[in-house]
Amino acid sequence: QVGGHGERLHQCREVTLLTYKSIPMQVDGEPCRLAPSLIRISLRNQANMVQKSKRRTSMPLLNE
């Protein structure tokens, strides 16, 4: 992705992409050029994620 923001079009467990031209991509953080190919991406397992709670700036804290 070169600049801009992605937009979610759909949500799925498996997707198959067929490329007709070589495309730039990253593998393990290293840039490379992928030849025309069939790419299959599938969801295997889900990991639980932990997120820090957001601090509300509009409400004053009790200790302040």
C-alpha distances in whole Angstrom, upper triangle without the diagonal:
4,6,8,8,8,12,14,16,18,19,21,22,21,19,19,16,18,16,19,17,15,12,10,9,10,14,16,13,14,12,14,14,15,18,18,19,20,17,19,18,20,21,24,25,24,24,26,24,26,25,27,29,28,31,32,32,35,37,39,40,43,44,43
4,7,9,10,14,17,18,21,22,24,26,25,22,22,20,21,19,20,18,17,13,11,11,12,16,18,15,15,13,15,15,17,20,20,22,23,21,23,21,24,25,28,29,28,28,29,27,28,27,29,30,29,31,32,33,35,38,40,40,44,44,43
4,7,9,13,16,18,21,23,25,27,26,24,25,22,24,22,24,21,20,17,15,15,15,19,20,17,18,16,18,19,20,23,24,25,26,23,25,23,26,26,29,30,28,28,29,26,27,26,27,28,26,29,30,30,32,35,37,37,41,42,40
4,7,10,13,16,19,20,23,25,25,23,24,22,24,22,24,22,22,18,17,17,18,21,22,20,21,19,21,21,22,25,25,26,26,24,25,23,25,26,29,29,27,27,28,26,27,25,26,27,25,27,28,28,30,33,35,36,40,41,39
4,7,10,13,16,17,20,22,22,21,22,20,23,22,24,23,23,19,18,17,18,21,22,20,21,20,22,22,23,25,25,25,25,22,23,21,23,23,26,26,24,24,25,22,24,22,23,24,23,25,26,26,28,31,33,34,38,39,38
4,7,9,12,14,16,19,19,17,19,17,20,19,22,21,21,17,17,16,17,19,21,19,21,20,21,21,21,23,23,23,22,19,20,18,19,19,23,23,22,22,23,21,23,22,24,25,23,26,27,28,30,32,35,36,39,40,40
4,6,9,11,15,17,18,16,18,17,20,20,23,23,23,20,20,18,20,22,24,22,24,23,24,24,23,25,24,24,23,20,20,18,19,19,23,23,22,23,23,22,24,22,24,25,24,27,27,28,29,32,35,36,39,40,40
4,6,8,11,14,15,14,16,16,19,20,23,24,24,21,21,19,20,22,24,23,25,24,25,25,24,26,24,23,22,19,18,16,17,16,20,20,19,20,21,20,22,21,24,24,24,27,27,29,30,32,35,36,39,41,41
4,7,10,14,14,13,15,15,18,19,22,23,23,21,22,20,22,24,26,25,27,26,26,25,24,25,23,22,20,18,18,16,16,17,21,22,20,22,23,23,25,25,27,28,27,30,31,32,33,35,39,39,42,44,44
4,7,10,11,10,13,14,18,19,23,24,25,22,23,21,23,24,26,26,28,27,27,26,24,26,24,22,20,17,16,14,14,14,18,19,18,20,21,21,24,24,27,27,27,31,31,33,34,36,39,40,43,44,45
4,7,9,10,13,15,18,20,24,25,25,23,24,21,22,23,24,25,27,26,27,26,24,26,25,23,20,17,15,12,11,11,14,15,14,17,18,18,21,22,25,26,26,30,30,33,34,35,38,39,41,43,43
4,6,7,11,13,17,19,23,25,25,23,24,21,22,22,24,25,27,26,26,26,24,25,23,21,18,15,12,10,9,8,12,13,13,16,18,19,23,23,27,28,29,32,33,36,37,38,41,41,44,45,46
4,7,11,14,17,20,24,25,25,23,24,21,22,21,22,24,26,26,26,26,23,25,23,20,17,14,11,8,6,5,8,10,11,14,17,18,22,23,27,28,30,33,35,38,39,40,43,42,45,46,47
4,7,10,14,17,20,22,22,21,22,19,20,20,21,23,25,24,24,23,20,21,20,17,13,11,7,6,4,6,9,12,14,17,20,21,25,26,30,31,32,36,37,40,42,43,46,45,48,49,50
4,7,10,13,17,18,19,17,19,17,18,18,21,22,23,22,22,20,18,19,17,14,11,8,6,5,6,9,12,15,17,20,22,23,27,28,31,33,33,37,38,41,42,44,46,46,49,50,51
4,7,10,13,16,16,15,17,16,18,18,21,22,23,22,20,19,15,16,13,10,7,6,4,6,9,12,15,18,20,23,26,26,30,31,34,36,37,40,42,44,45,47,50,50,52,54,54
4,6,10,12,13,12,14,14,16,17,20,21,21,19,18,16,13,13,10,8,6,5,6,8,11,15,18,21,22,24,27,28,31,32,35,37,37,40,42,44,45,47,50,50,53,54,54
4,7,9,11,11,14,14,17,18,21,22,22,20,18,15,12,11,8,6,5,6,9,11,15,18,21,24,25,28,31,31,35,35,38,40,40,44,45,47,49,51,53,53,56,57,57
4,6,7,8,11,12,16,17,21,21,20,18,15,12,9,8,5,5,6,8,11,14,17,21,23,26,27,30,33,32,36,36,39,41,41,44,45,47,49,51,53,54,57,58,58
4,7,9,13,15,18,19,23,24,22,19,17,13,11,8,5,7,9,11,15,17,21,24,27,30,31,33,36,36,39,40,42,44,44,47,49,50,52,54,57,57,60,61,61
4,6,10,13,16,18,22,22,20,17,14,10,9,7,5,8,11,13,16,19,22,25,28,31,32,34,37,36,39,39,42,44,43,47,48,49,51,53,56,56,59,60,60
4,7,10,13,15,18,18,16,13,10,6,5,4,5,8,11,12,16,18,22,25,27,30,31,32,35,34,37,37,40,42,42,45,47,48,50,52,54,54,58,58,58
4,6,10,12,16,16,14,11,9,6,5,7,8,10,12,12,15,16,20,23,25,27,28,29,32,31,34,34,36,39,38,41,43,44,46,48,51,51,54,54,54
4,7,10,13,12,11,7,6,4,6,9,11,12,15,13,17,17,21,23,25,27,27,28,31,29,32,32,34,37,36,39,41,42,44,46,48,48,52,52,51
4,7,10,9,8,6,6,6,7,10,12,13,14,12,15,14,18,20,22,23,24,24,27,26,28,29,31,34,33,36,38,39,42,44,46,46,49,49,49
4,6,5,5,4,6,8,9,13,15,15,16,14,16,15,18,19,21,22,22,22,25,24,26,27,29,32,32,35,37,38,41,43,44,44,47,47,47
4,5,5,7,7,10,10,14,16,15,16,13,15,14,17,18,19,20,21,21,24,23,26,27,29,32,33,36,38,40,42,44,46,45,48,48,48
4,6,8,10,13,14,17,20,19,19,16,17,16,18,18,19,20,20,20,22,21,24,25,27,30,31,34,37,38,41,43,44,43,46,45,46
4,7,9,13,14,18,20,20,21,18,19,18,20,21,21,22,22,21,24,22,24,24,26,29,30,33,35,36,39,41,42,41,45,44,44
4,6,10,12,16,19,19,20,18,20,19,22,23,24,25,25,25,27,26,28,28,30,33,33,36,39,40,43,44,46,45,48,48,47
4,7,10,13,16,17,19,17,20,19,22,24,25,26,27,27,29,28,30,30,32,35,34,37,39,40,43,45,47,46,50,49,49
4,6,10,13,14,16,15,18,18,22,24,25,27,28,28,31,30,32,32,35,37,37,40,42,43,46,48,50,50,53,53,52
4,7,10,11,14,14,17,18,22,24,26,28,29,30,33,32,34,34,37,39,39,42,44,45,48,50,52,52,55,55,55
4,7,8,10,10,14,15,19,22,23,26,27,28,31,31,34,34,37,40,40,43,45,46,48,51,53,52,56,56,56
4,6,10,11,15,17,20,24,25,28,30,31,34,34,37,38,41,43,43,46,48,49,52,54,56,56,59,59,59
4,7,9,13,16,19,23,25,28,30,31,35,35,38,38,41,43,44,47,48,50,52,54,56,56,60,60,60
4,6,10,13,16,20,22,25,27,29,32,33,36,37,40,42,42,46,48,49,51,53,56,55,59,59,59
4,7,10,13,17,19,22,24,27,30,31,34,35,38,40,41,45,46,48,50,52,54,54,57,58,58
4,7,10,14,16,19,21,23,26,27,30,31,35,37,37,41,43,45,47,48,51,50,53,54,54
4,7,10,12,16,18,20,24,25,28,30,33,35,36,40,41,44,46,47,50,49,52,53,53
4,7,10,13,14,17,20,21,25,26,29,31,32,36,38,40,42,43,46,45,48,49,50
4,6,10,11,14,18,19,23,25,28,30,32,35,37,40,42,43,45,44,47,48,49
4,6,8,11,14,16,20,21,25,27,29,32,34,37,39,40,42,41,44,45,46
4,7,10,13,16,20,22,26,28,30,34,36,39,41,41,43,42,44,45,46
4,7,10,13,16,19,23,25,27,31,33,36,38,38,40,39,41,42,43
4,7,9,13,16,19,21,23,27,29,32,34,35,37,35,37,38,40
4,6,10,13,16,19,21,25,27,30,33,33,34,33,35,35,37
4,7,10,13,15,18,22,24,27,30,29,31,29,31,32,34
4,7,10,12,15,19,21,24,27,27,28,27,29,29,31
4,7,9,12,16,18,21,24,24,25,23,25,26,27
4,6,9,12,15,18,20,20,22,20,23,23,24
4,6,9,12,15,18,18,19,17,19,20,21
4,6,9,12,15,14,16,14,17,18,19
4,6,9,12,12,14,13,16,17,17
4,6,9,9,10,10,13,14,14
4,6,6,8,9,12,14,14
4,6,7,9,13,14,12
4,7,10,13,15,13
4,7,9,12,11
4,7,9,7
4,6,6
4,6
4
